[in-house]
């Protein structure tokens, strides 16, 4: 199922695939920032804090959009399954 025009954090994405790809890019950027991270030298990352916070927030927003989409898909599948059952029962009762 392709969904278009999804807005996350002020950015419009053409599809869920684009959101998933963006989340992977954000994660790669976070990984790069934390490469060689030493918890005993946290001050070494102070200069990167704005980027870290921005990327973290972006990752969270993208993840929430993906979760909402997944939940919506599940709800749609549940409704379609019940609708199909009703159609089959109705067909059987008319036979």
N, C-alpha and C positions, 0 to 999 in steps of 0.2 A: 504494500500500500504506500503510494507516494503522497506526501503531504507537502503543500507549497505555502510559501509566505509565513514561515514561522519566525516570530520575533523573540530573540533571547538577548537580554541586556542591551537593547537598542539596536541590535544587528539583526537584519532579516536574512534568513537562510532559506534556500530553495527546497531543501528536503531534510529528512532525519539523517540521511547518510552524510550530508554536509555538516550537521551538528555533531555527529559522532566523529567525523574526521577532524573537526575543529577541536573537539575535546582531546583527541589524541595529540594534536599539535601543541595544545596548552600543556598537557602532561609532559611532552618531550622538552618543552621550554623549562618547566619546573625541574625536571631531571637534570638538565644542563646547569641550571643555577645551583643545584645542590651537589653537583659532581665534586667529589672530594671533601664534602662537608664534614667538619669536625665539631661535634656538639660542645667541645670544650673551648672552641674559638668562634662562638656565635657572632661576636662583634664583626667578624670578617664579612658577614652578610648584611650588615646594617645599610650599606650603600644600595644594596639590591632590594631592600625591604619594600619600597613602593611597587616594584615589578612582581615580587613574590606575592604580595597581597592582591594585586590586580589579577594575576594569573590564578591564584587560589580562588578568588571570588568568581572568576570566569568559569573555572572548572566546576565549581559548585552549581552555578546557574545552568550550565550546559547539562550537567548530570540531572538536575531537577527536571529540565525539559524532556530529556530522554525517559526519565521515570514516568512523567505524566503521560507521555505518548504510549509507553508500554502499558500503563494502566488503562488508558483509553482503548487500546487495541484489545485488551482482555475483556473489557466491558462489552465492546462491540461483538466479540466472539461469543460471549455468554448470551447476548440478546439474539444473535443470529442462530445459535444452537437451539434456543427455546422456540424461536419462530419456526425453524425447520421441524421441530417436534410437533408443534401445533398444526403445521401444514400436513404432516404425515398422518397424524391422528384424525384430522378432518377428512383427509382423502380416504382413510380406512373406514370411517363411519359412513361415508357416502357410497361405499362399494356394496 
